[in-house]
Amino acid sequence: MSCYVCRNNDQFDQLPPRERIAADTYWRVAHAFNSTLPGWLVLVPRRHVTTVAGLTDDEAATLGTWQVRLSRALHEATGCVKTYVIQFAEQEGFGHVHFHVVPRMADIPDDLRGPKVFGYLARPPASGIDERQRDDLAAALQARLGQARP
């Protein structure tokens, strides 16, 4: 299978902190690997599913709780004024359902607000957040979520 999310889910215990910020039976939380915005999280199902309608009732029952918990943790850790929650799962190799939970900072420029926030993913890789920064933020979020290890 050529699914990026499933490959990471299959090696869960070997993932670095940034790829397993939190998890339960149904969901795993990771920091986006290609973001220039600290705290850009991705909430992914732990099994392969390509549509929201394909989620089980148990997965769906915890989805909203995760989105709210992550939003609260991001507010505490980053000082964001709100979060954006986005789901498309359209990019080649990333058809696995996933939800972006993105901190919306008070000083975000107008040209990166709302749907334009994806501009934080389209910037050159060298301008991204390095692994150590993502791991440090993962630890801060884990402390706020009350789980250092799922």
Buried (B, 14 or more C-beta within 10 A) or exposed (E): EEBBBBEBBEEEEEBEBBBBBBBEEBBBBBBBBEBBBBBBBBBBBBBBBEEEEEBEEEBEEBBEEBBEBBBEBBBBBBEBEEBBBBEEBEEEEBBBBBBBBBBBBEEBEEEBEEEEBBBBBEEEEEEBBEBEEBBBBBBBBBEBBEEEEB
